[in-house]
Amino acid sequence: MSWKAKPSSTTEPASLDGLAHEDLKHQGPWCTDAMKQTWTKLVLPKYATKHGGLMPILHDLQHHYRCIPYQAMVEVAAFLEIPPAEVLDTVSFYEEFHTEPVGRCVIGICQSIACEVCGHAALEDRIRTKLDLEPHETDDEGRFTLLPLECLGSCDTAPVALFNDELLENLTMDQLETVLDQVKDIPIEQLDRERVRDIVRAQGTTQHGRSPIS
């Protein structure tokens, strides 16, 4: 058996030409002047080199656009003065990052052993049935995405699930139903991360996410 290394150093991310997804019809640069000013002021000073700011900048883009399109990777590479292939390698490695838009409410069901023992399968099955979604799918409206995840590091409060950046602990079927129903009731144009956060925090014990550039 032989191993073949992928040519990451010379690989160029593809352009957006020909992509038809509604959420990818974007005019102008993905990395706006305002974003670059924020990154320059709040992100880059924390690191010895510009390259060190790659992860928080990608998180910021993912939160803002719900995806990191290929053209955005090229723009990030130019801003950080690194090869575009290094940005592509990072985006394709981590489950947090997506090259196509995810839903406004991303549901990550923990599949650790502790959560399995405590009934994560029933919770995932309920989501699949109620939302007509399979794992790694996003509904046509762009409201929900279902992602099975590996251990979320909260085994003592299993089962747990992430709703965007909010970890809901000791998750019950009733809590899950409430979150799904309330998120579904919000008009899609009004649904954002803050609305999802407030719904989830009202259900019980959560661990709160934070801004990627805070």
KAKA-V841607 format. One record per backbone hydrogen bond with DSSP energy under -1.0 kcal/mol. NH is the residue of the N-H (numbers start at 1). CO is the residue of the C=O. If there is no record, write none. Layout:
# KAKA-V841607
[[NH:CO] [NH:CO]]
This chain:
# KAKA-V841607
[[8:6] [10:7] [19:16] [24:21] [25:22] [26:24] [32:30] [36:32] [37:33] [38:34] [39:35] [40:36] [41:37] [42:38] [43:39] [44:39] [46:43] [47:44] [52:49] [53:50] [54:51] [57:53] [58:54] [59:55] [60:56] [61:57] [62:58] [63:59] [64:60] [65:61] [66:62] [68:98] [73:69] [74:70] [75:71] [76:72] [77:73] [78:74] [79:75] [80:76] [81:77] [82:77] [86:83] [88:84] [89:85] [90:86] [91:87] [92:88] [94:90] [97:94] [102:66] [104:142] [105:143] [107:145] [108:162] [109:147] [110:160] [111:149] [116:112] [117:113] [118:114] [119:116] [120:115] [123:119] [124:120] [125:121] [126:122] [127:123] [128:124] [129:125] [130:126] [131:127] [136:146] [137:134] [139:144] [142:139] [145:105] [146:137] [147:107] [149:109] [157:154] [158:155] [161:168] [162:108] [163:166] [164:106] [166:163] [167:207] [168:161] [169:205] [170:157] [171:159] [176:172] [177:173] [178:174] [179:175] [180:176] [181:177] [182:178] [183:179] [184:180] [185:181] [190:187] [196:192] [197:193] [198:194] [199:195] [200:196] [201:197] [202:198] [203:200] [207:167] [214:211]]
